[in-house]
Amino acid sequence: MKIKPMNDRVLVLRVAEEQKTAGGIIIPDTAKEKPQEGKVVSTGPGKVGEDGKRVALEVKKGDRILFSKYAGTEIKIDGVEHVFMREDDILGILE
């Protein structure tokens, strides 16, 4: 299934976190928090500014990003969990 986000929305695939702590303790699935890091899968064309011109997004497909803890809407695409969010929910791009 292909999805193209609208306006300033971004489709993100969460990056899996480590299964162990630095000390070697294995963390069970029930104790894990959802990661706040992800990879941009698809972006919209950008939002329309007050002057009627489209403002392009700063993120692009393939960027690794950090986003706020409760950002976006979780959806499943072909059995894989993704997050739809606005560009404003993105905290930064990892380099």
N, CA, C and O atoms as a printed pandas DataFrame, in Angstrom:
     atom_number atom_name residue_name chain_id  residue_number  x_coord  y_coord  z_coord
0              1         N          MET        A               1    0.837   -1.165    0.000
1              2        CA          MET        A               1    0.000    0.000    0.000
2              3         C          MET        A               1    0.891    1.240    0.000
3              4         O          MET        A               1    1.875    1.299    0.736
4              5         N          LYS        A               2    0.550    2.219   -0.816
5              6        CA          LYS        A               2    1.310    3.463   -0.853
6              7         C          LYS        A               2    0.443    4.584   -0.303
7              8         O          LYS        A               2   -0.739    4.685   -0.630
8              9         N          ILE        A               3    1.037    5.422    0.533
9             10        CA          ILE        A               3    0.334    6.559    1.118
10            11         C          ILE        A               3    1.170    7.809    0.899
11            12         O          ILE        A               3    2.369    7.816    1.176
12            13         N          LYS        A               4    0.540    8.864    0.403
13            14        CA          LYS        A               4    1.206   10.150    0.242
14            15         C          LYS        A               4    0.582   11.119    1.242
15            16         O          LYS        A               4   -0.602   11.439    1.133
16            17         N          PRO        A               5    1.363   11.590    2.213
17            18        CA          PRO        A               5    0.836   12.532    3.200
18            19         C          PRO        A               5    0.407   13.850    2.553
19            20         O          PRO        A               5    0.945   14.253    1.522
20            21         N          MET        A               6   -0.551   14.502    3.162
21            22        CA          MET        A               6   -1.059   15.786    2.691
22            23         C          MET        A               6   -0.362   16.933    3.425
23            24         O          MET        A               6    0.050   16.792    4.577
24            25         N          ASN        A               7   -0.240   18.059    2.744
25            26        CA          ASN        A               7    0.284   19.312    3.285
26            27         C          ASN        A               7    1.592   19.129    4.059
27            28         O          ASN        A               7    2.575   18.651    3.491
28            29         N          ASP        A               8    1.625   19.501    5.351
29            30        CA          ASP        A               8    2.875   19.441    6.124
30            31         C          ASP        A               8    2.974   18.181    6.966
31            32         O          ASP        A               8    3.672   18.171    7.980
32            33         N          ARG        A               9    2.299   17.133    6.571
33            34        CA          ARG        A               9    2.352   15.878    7.317
34            35         C          ARG        A               9    3.516   15.006    6.841
35            36         O          ARG        A               9    3.956   15.097    5.695
36            37         N          VAL        A              10    4.000   14.158    7.753
37            38        CA          VAL        A              10    5.147   13.289    7.502
38            39         C          VAL        A              10    4.787   11.882    7.979
39            40         O          VAL        A              10    4.185   11.722    9.041
40            41         N          LEU        A              11    5.153   10.868    7.202
41            42        CA          LEU        A              11    4.951    9.471    7.593
42            43         C          LEU        A              11    6.291    8.944    8.090
43            44         O          LEU        A              11    7.289    8.996    7.371
44            45         N          VAL        A              12    6.312    8.434    9.327
45            46        CA          VAL        A              12    7.554    8.034    9.989
46            47         C          VAL        A              12    7.473    6.577   10.426
47            48         O          VAL        A              12    6.440    6.120   10.916
48            49         N          LEU        A              13    8.573    5.854   10.245
49            50        CA          LEU        A              13    8.721    4.493   10.740
50            51         C          LEU        A              13    9.604    4.562   11.971
51            52         O          LEU        A              13   10.740    5.031   11.899
52            53         N          ARG        A              14    9.084    4.094   13.108
53            54        CA          ARG        A              14    9.877    4.141   14.351
54            55         C          ARG        A              14   11.094    3.241   14.233
55            56         O          ARG        A              14   11.034    2.173   13.624
56            57         N          VAL        A              15   12.207    3.684   14.825
57            58        CA          VAL        A              15   13.439    2.899   14.862
58            59         C          VAL        A              15   13.399    2.038   16.116
59            60         O          VAL        A              15   13.105    2.537   17.202
60            61         N          ALA        A              16   13.692    0.757   15.974
61            62        CA          ALA        A              16   13.650   -0.168   17.116
62            63         C          ALA        A              16   14.738    0.186   18.129
63            64         O          ALA        A              16   15.865    0.519   17.764
64            65         N          GLU        A              17   14.374    0.105   19.404
65            66        CA          GLU        A              17   15.335    0.383   20.466
66            67         C          GLU        A              17   16.061   -0.889   20.866
67            68         O          GLU        A              17   15.666   -1.991   20.488
68            69         N          GLU        A              18   17.124   -0.722   21.633
69            70        CA          GLU        A              18   17.915   -1.852   22.118
70            71         C          GLU        A              18   17.082   -2.748   23.021
71            72         O          GLU        A              18   16.212   -2.267   23.747
72            73         N          GLN        A              19   17.343   -4.030   22.978
73            74        CA          GLN        A              19   16.643   -5.006   23.811
74            75         C          GLN        A              19   17.310   -5.157   25.180
75            76         O          GLN        A              19   16.708   -5.702   26.105
76            77         N          LYS        A              20   18.560   -4.673   25.316
77            78        CA          LYS        A              20   19.311   -4.805   26.569
78            79         C          LYS        A              20   19.755   -3.434   27.057
79            80         O          LYS        A              20   19.888   -2.493   26.275
80            81         N          THR        A              21   19.984   -3.337   28.368
81            82        CA          THR        A              21   20.572   -2.134   28.937
82            83         C          THR        A              21   22.089   -2.227   28.778
83            84         O          THR        A              21   22.606   -3.248   28.323
84            85         N          ALA        A              22   22.796   -1.170   29.149
85            86        CA          ALA        A              22   24.259   -1.170   29.065
86            87         C          ALA        A              22   24.859   -2.243   29.970
87            88         O          ALA        A              22   25.939   -2.764   29.691
88            89         N          GLY        A              23   24.158   -2.571   31.054
89            90        CA          GLY        A              23   24.644   -3.586   31.992
90            91         C          GLY        A              23   24.302   -5.013   31.577
91            92         O          GLY        A              23   24.674   -5.961   32.268
92            93         N          GLY        A              24   23.597   -5.180   30.453
93            94        CA          GLY        A              24   23.276   -6.507   29.954
94            95         C          GLY        A              24   21.919   -7.043   30.371
95            96         O          GLY        A              24   21.597   -8.197   30.089
96            97         N          ILE        A              25   21.118   -6.219   31.040
97            98        CA          ILE        A              25   19.794   -6.665   31.468
98            99         C          ILE        A              25   18.839   -6.596   30.278
99           100         O          ILE        A              25   18.767   -5.575   29.594
100          101         N          ILE        A              26   18.110   -7.680   30.033
101          102        CA          ILE        A              26   17.155   -7.720   28.928
102          103         C          ILE        A              26   15.852   -7.053   29.372
103          104         O          ILE        A              26   15.310   -7.368   30.431
104          105         N          ILE        A              27   15.363   -6.131   28.551
105          106        CA          ILE        A              27   14.144   -5.395   28.870
106          107         C          ILE        A              27   12.953   -6.087   28.209
107          108         O          ILE        A              27   12.949   -6.258   26.990
108          109         N          PRO        A              28   11.941   -6.488   28.984
109          110        CA          PRO        A              28   10.761   -7.121   28.378
110          111         C          PRO        A              28    9.917   -6.098   27.616
111          112         O          PRO        A              28    9.983   -4.900   27.892
112          113         N          ASP        A              29    9.127   -6.579   26.660
113          114        CA          ASP        A              29    8.304   -5.690   25.831
114          115         C          ASP        A              29    7.347   -4.850   26.662
115          116         O          ASP        A              29    7.071   -3.705   26.303
116          117         N          THR        A              30    6.837   -5.384   27.755
117          118        CA          THR        A              30    5.866   -4.650   28.565
118          119         C          THR        A              30    6.492   -3.469   29.304
119          120         O          THR        A              30    5.772   -2.552   29.699
120          121         N          ALA        A              31    7.804   -3.466   29.501
121          122        CA          ALA        A              31    8.479   -2.396   30.235
122          123         C          ALA        A              31    9.078   -1.336   29.307
123          124         O          ALA        A              31    9.562   -0.306   29.777
124          125         N          LYS        A              32    9.051   -1.575   28.024
125          126        CA          LYS        A              32    9.668   -0.642   27.081
126          127         C          LYS        A              32    8.770    0.547   26.790
127          128         O          LYS        A              32    7.545    0.434   26.757
128          129         N          GLU        A              33    9.405    1.683   26.581
129          130        CA          GLU        A              33    8.690    2.853   26.081
130          131         C          GLU        A              33    8.873    2.881   24.579
131          132         O          GLU        A              33    9.866    2.372   24.059
132          133         N          LYS        A              34    7.924    3.472   23.884
133          134        CA          LYS        A              34    8.038    3.557   22.434
134          135         C          LYS        A              34    9.156    4.545   22.098
135          136         O          LYS        A              34    9.267    5.595   22.729
136          137         N          PRO        A              35    9.979    4.213   21.110
137          138        CA          PRO        A              35   11.085    5.103   20.764
138          139         C          PRO        A              35   10.596    6.428   20.198
139          140         O          PRO        A              35    9.541    6.501   19.567
140          141         N          GLN        A              36   11.375    7.466   20.434
141          142        CA          GLN        A              36   11.066    8.802   19.927
142          143         C          GLN        A              36   11.950    9.128   18.727
143          144         O          GLN        A              36   12.099   10.292   18.354
144          145         N          GLU        A              37   12.522    8.115   18.139
145          146        CA          GLU        A              37   13.386    8.282   16.976
146          147         C          GLU        A              37   12.774    7.503   15.828
147          148         O          GLU        A              37   12.204    6.430   16.029
148          149         N          GLY        A              38   12.894    8.050   14.615
149          150        CA          GLY        A              38   12.318    7.362   13.471
150          151         C          GLY        A              38   12.961    7.767   12.168
151          152         O          GLY        A              38   13.823    8.645   12.119
152          153         N          LYS        A              39   12.521    7.104   11.108
153          154        CA          LYS        A              39   13.018    7.373    9.764
154          155         C          LYS        A              39   11.844    7.856    8.922
155          156         O          LYS        A              39   10.779    7.238    8.921
156          157         N          VAL        A              40   12.038    8.956    8.208
157          158        CA          VAL        A              40   10.984    9.524    7.369
158          159         C          VAL        A              40   10.781    8.622    6.153
159          160         O          VAL        A              40   11.714    8.370    5.392
160          161         N          VAL        A              41    9.551    8.141    5.982
161          162        CA          VAL        A              41    9.201    7.265    4.872
162          163         C          VAL        A              41    8.649    8.080    3.706
163          164         O          VAL        A              41    8.942    7.794    2.545
164          165         N          SER        A              42    7.850    9.096    4.025
165          166        CA          SER        A              42    7.213    9.905    2.990
166          167         C          SER        A              42    6.842   11.262    3.573
167          168         O          SER        A              42    6.570   11.373    4.768
168          169         N          THR        A              43    6.829   12.293    2.732
169          170        CA          THR        A              43    6.445   13.632    3.176
170          171         C          THR        A              43    5.411   14.219    2.230
171          172         O          THR        A              43    5.315   13.840    1.063
172          173         N          GLY        A              44    4.651   15.147    2.765
173          174        CA          GLY        A              44    3.704   15.890    1.947
174          175         C          GLY        A              44    4.426   17.017    1.221
175          176         O          GLY        A              44    5.626   17.204    1.418
176          177         N          PRO        A              45    3.717   17.770    0.387
177          178        CA          PRO        A              45    4.343   18.847   -0.382
178          179         C          PRO        A              45    4.661   20.095    0.433
179          180         O          PRO        A              45    5.379   20.971   -0.049
180          181         N          GLY        A              46    4.148   20.196    1.646
181          182        CA          GLY        A              46    4.361   21.379    2.474
182          183         C          GLY        A              46    3.056   22.117    2.657
183          184         O          GLY        A              46    2.091   21.870    1.934
184          185         N          LYS        A              47    3.017   23.036    3.635
185          186        CA          LYS        A              47    1.766   23.747    3.869
186          187         C          LYS        A              47    1.736   25.056    3.088
187          188         O          LYS        A              47    2.769   25.585    2.680
188          189         N          VAL        A              48    0.549   25.550    2.898
189          190        CA          VAL        A              48    0.351   26.788    2.162
190          191         C          VAL        A              48    0.462   27.950    3.138
191          192         O          VAL        A              48   -0.220   27.986    4.162
192          193         N          GLY        A              49    1.337   28.905    2.804
193          194        CA          GLY        A              49    1.542   30.068    3.659
194          195         C          GLY        A              49    0.423   31.073    3.507
195          196         O          GLY        A              49   -0.491   30.885    2.704
196          197         N          GLU        A              50    0.501   32.155    4.291
197          198        CA          GLU        A              50   -0.530   33.189    4.253
198          199         C          GLU        A              50   -0.580   33.908    2.909
199          200         O          GLU        A              50   -1.613   34.458    2.528
200          201         N          ASP        A              51    0.551   33.899    2.192
201          202        CA          ASP        A              51    0.590   34.560    0.885
202          203         C          ASP        A              51    0.091   33.657   -0.242
203          204         O          ASP        A              51    0.077   34.065   -1.403
204          205         N          GLY        A              52   -0.322   32.419    0.099
205          206        CA          GLY        A              52   -0.853   31.493   -0.898
206          207         C          GLY        A              52    0.198   30.616   -1.552
207          208         O          GLY        A              52   -0.135   29.754   -2.366
208          209         N          LYS        A              53    1.461   30.823   -1.209
209          210        CA          LYS        A              53    2.539   30.005   -1.781
210          211         C          LYS        A              53    2.831   28.828   -0.864
211          212         O          LYS        A              53    2.714   28.934    0.357
212          213         N          ARG        A              54    3.210   27.710   -1.461
213          214        CA          ARG        A              54    3.516   26.504   -0.695
214          215         C          ARG        A              54    4.907   26.618   -0.091
215          216         O          ARG        A              54    5.867   26.969   -0.776
216          217         N          VAL        A              55    5.006   26.314    1.215
217          218        CA          VAL        A              55    6.276   26.341    1.945
218          219         C          VAL        A              55    6.767   24.891    2.055
219          220         O          VAL        A              55    6.107   24.053    2.670
220          221         N          ALA        A              56    7.926   24.603    1.456
221          222        CA          ALA        A              56    8.468   23.239    1.440
222          223         C          ALA        A              56    8.885   22.803    2.844
223          224         O          ALA        A              56    9.233   23.634    3.683
224          225         N          LEU        A              57    8.845   21.488    3.090
225          226        CA          LEU        A              57    9.264   20.929    4.375
226          227         C          LEU        A              57   10.784   20.886    4.470
227          228         O          LEU        A              57   11.480   20.813    3.458
228          229         N          GLU        A              58   11.286   20.934    5.696
229          230        CA          GLU        A              58   12.732   20.841    5.914
230          231         C          GLU        A              58   13.212   19.405    5.925
231          232         O          GLU        A              58   14.372   19.140    5.607
232          233         N          VAL        A              59   12.339   18.469    6.286
233          234        CA          VAL        A              59   12.721   17.057    6.296
234          235         C          VAL        A              59   12.429   16.435    4.939
235          236         O          VAL        A              59   11.575   16.909    4.190
236          237         N          LYS        A              60   13.158   15.363    4.637
237          238        CA          LYS        A              60   12.946   14.661    3.368
238          239         C          LYS        A              60   12.975   13.161    3.622
239          240         O          LYS        A              60   13.365   12.711    4.700
240          241         N          LYS        A              61   12.567   12.409    2.644
241          242        CA          LYS        A              61   12.534   10.955    2.757
242          243         C          LYS        A              61   13.930   10.436    3.101
243          244         O          LYS        A              61   14.919   10.846    2.493
244          245         N          GLY        A              62   14.005    9.528    4.084
245          246        CA          GLY        A              62   15.277    8.937    4.486
246          247         C          GLY        A              62   15.926    9.595    5.685
247          248         O          GLY        A              62   16.842    9.017    6.269
248          249         N          ASP        A              63   15.481   10.801    6.082
249          250        CA          ASP        A              63   16.053   11.478    7.250
250          251         C          ASP        A              63   15.725   10.713    8.528
251          252         O          ASP        A              63   14.629   10.172    8.674
252          253         N          ARG        A              64   16.694   10.673    9.462
253          254        CA          ARG        A              64   16.440   10.130   10.806
254          255         C          ARG        A              64   16.099   11.312   11.686
255          256         O          ARG        A              64   16.829   12.303   11.721
256          257         N          ILE        A              65   14.983   11.206   12.401
257          258        CA          ILE        A              65   14.477   12.339   13.170
258          259         C          ILE        A              65   14.188   11.962   14.611
259          260         O          ILE        A              65   14.045   10.786   14.946
260          261         N          LEU        A              66   14.104   12.979   15.459
261          262        CA          LEU        A              66   13.613   12.851   16.828
262          263         C          LEU        A              66   12.286   13.586   16.878
263          264         O          LEU        A              66   12.150   14.675   16.319
264          265         N          PHE        A              67   11.299   12.985   17.554
265          266        CA          PHE        A              67   10.004   13.646   17.642
266          267         C          PHE        A              67    9.486   13.578   19.068
267          268         O          PHE        A              67    9.961   12.780   19.875
268          269         N          SER        A              68    8.508   14.420   19.369
269          270        CA          SER        A              68    7.979   14.483   20.730
270          271         C          SER        A              68    7.279   13.178   21.112
271          272         O          SER        A              68    6.821   12.433   20.246
272          273         N          LYS        A              69    7.204   12.918   22.387
273          274        CA          LYS        A              69    6.759   11.630   22.924
274          275         C          LYS        A              69    5.354   11.225   22.474
275          276         O          LYS        A              69    5.131   10.064   22.131
276          277         N          TYR        A              70    4.424   12.144   22.470
277          278        CA          TYR        A              70    3.033   11.817   22.132
278          279         C          TYR        A              70    2.638   12.390   20.773
279          280         O          TYR        A              70    1.471   12.711   20.550
280          281         N          ALA        A              71    3.595   12.519   19.874
281          282        CA          ALA        A              71    3.353   13.114   18.566
282          283         C          ALA        A              71    2.618   12.166   17.631
283          284         O          ALA        A              71    2.815   10.952   17.667
284          285         N          GLY        A              72    1.782   12.738   16.810
285          286        CA          GLY        A              72    1.202   12.012   15.695
286          287         C          GLY        A              72    0.135   10.990   16.003
287          288         O          GLY        A              72   -0.315   10.835   17.138
288          289         N          THR        A              73   -0.252   10.298   14.942
289          290        CA          THR        A              73   -1.262    9.253   14.993
290          291         C          THR        A              73   -0.650    7.958   14.509
291          292         O          THR        A              73   -0.075    7.904   13.422
292          293         N          GLU        A              74   -0.772    6.908   15.316
293          294        CA          GLU        A              74   -0.184    5.622   14.939
294          295         C          GLU        A              74   -1.124    4.878   13.996
295          296         O          GLU        A              74   -2.328    4.796   14.241
296          297         N          ILE        A              75   -0.557    4.331   12.906
297          298        CA          ILE        A              75   -1.323    3.529   11.962
298          299         C          ILE        A              75   -0.499    2.301   11.585
299          300         O          ILE        A              75    0.720    2.290   11.758
300          301         N          LYS        A              76   -1.161    1.276   11.074
301          302        CA          LYS        A              76   -0.456    0.092   10.583
302          303         C          LYS        A              76   -0.589    0.043    9.073
303          304         O          LYS        A              76   -1.689    0.150    8.531
304          305         N          ILE        A              77    0.541   -0.119    8.397
305          306        CA          ILE        A              77    0.573   -0.260    6.949
306          307         C          ILE        A              77    1.240   -1.593    6.657
307          308         O          ILE        A              77    2.407   -1.796    6.993
308          309         N          ASP        A              78    0.508   -2.494    6.039
309          310        CA          ASP        A              78    0.995   -3.844    5.742
310          311         C          ASP        A              78    1.552   -4.532    6.987
311          312         O          ASP        A              78    2.553   -5.244    6.904
312          313         N          GLY        A              79    0.912   -4.324    8.141
313          314        CA          GLY        A              79    1.316   -4.972    9.386
314          315         C          GLY        A              79    2.458   -4.299   10.125
315          316         O          GLY        A              79    2.868   -4.775   11.184
316          317         N          VAL        A              80    2.989   -3.190    9.586
317          318        CA          VAL        A              80    4.099   -2.477   10.220
318          319         C          VAL        A              80    3.573   -1.157   10.785
319          320         O          VAL        A              80    2.865   -0.418   10.100
320          321         N          GLU        A              81    3.928   -0.867   12.043
321          322        CA          GLU        A              81    3.435    0.333   12.703
322          323         C          GLU        A              81    4.203    1.575   12.248
323          324         O          GLU        A              81    5.432    1.606   12.299
324          325         N          HIS        A              82    3.471    2.589   11.807
325          326        CA          HIS        A              82    4.017    3.876   11.384
326          327         C          HIS        A              82    3.345    4.980   12.190
327          328         O          HIS        A              82    2.354    4.741   12.879
328          329         N          VAL        A              83    3.890    6.188   12.099
329          330        CA          VAL        A              83    3.310    7.344   12.775
330          331         C          VAL        A              83    3.140    8.462   11.747
331          332         O          VAL        A              83    4.079    8.818   11.035
332          333         N          PHE        A              84    1.919    9.011   11.683
333          334        CA          PHE        A              84    1.639   10.203   10.880
334          335         C          PHE        A              84    1.765   11.393   11.811
335          336         O          PHE        A              84    1.162   11.392   12.884
336          337         N          MET        A              85    2.525   12.401   11.438
337          338        CA          MET        A              85    2.664   13.581   12.290
338          339         C          MET        A              85    2.870   14.831   11.443
339          340         O          MET        A              85    3.200   14.750   10.260
340          341         N          ARG        A              86    2.673   15.965   12.059
341          342        CA          ARG        A              86    2.954   17.246   11.398
342          343         C          ARG        A              86    4.444   17.552   11.557
343          344         O          ARG        A              86    5.104   17.056   12.470
344          345         N          GLU        A              87    4.943   18.364   10.662
345          346        CA          GLU        A              87    6.354   18.728   10.744
346          347         C          GLU        A              87    6.660   19.445   12.060
347          348         O          GLU        A              87    7.780   19.354   12.562
348          349         N          ASP        A              88    5.687   20.154   12.623
349          350        CA          ASP        A              88    5.885   20.873   13.891
350          351         C          ASP        A              88    6.193   19.936   15.060
351          352         O          ASP        A              88    6.799   20.361   16.044
352          353         N          ASP        A              89    5.782   18.659   14.965
353          354        CA          ASP        A              89    6.045   17.685   16.028
354          355         C          ASP        A              89    7.468   17.152   16.011
355          356         O          ASP        A              89    7.890   16.490   16.958
356          357         N          ILE        A              90    8.212   17.432   14.948
357          358        CA          ILE        A              90    9.587   16.950   14.817
358          359         C          ILE        A              90   10.512   17.889   15.589
359          360         O          ILE        A              90   10.486   19.104   15.393
360          361         N          LEU        A              91   11.326   17.309   16.465
361          362        CA          LEU        A              91   12.233   18.097   17.290
362          363         C          LEU        A              91   13.551   18.388   16.605
363          364         O          LEU        A              91   14.131   19.456   16.804
364          365         N          GLY        A              92   14.038   17.441   15.792
365          366        CA          GLY        A              92   15.314   17.643   15.121
366          367         C          GLY        A              92   15.634   16.514   14.155
367          368         O          GLY        A              92   15.026   15.444   14.196
368          369         N          ILE        A              93   16.601   16.778   13.287
369          370        CA          ILE        A              93   17.090   15.801   12.318
370          371         C          ILE        A              93   18.448   15.304   12.796
371          372         O          ILE        A              93   19.340   16.103   13.084
372          373         N          LEU        A              94   18.606   13.979   12.882
373          374        CA          LEU        A              94   19.884   13.402   13.308
374          375         C          LEU        A              94   20.828   13.334   12.127
375          376         O          LEU        A              94   20.426   12.940   11.032
376          377         N          GLU        A              95   22.074   13.710   12.333
377          378        CA          GLU        A              95   23.067   13.678   11.241
378          379         C          GLU        A              95   24.092   12.609   11.471
379          380         O          GLU        A              95   24.999   12.439   10.657
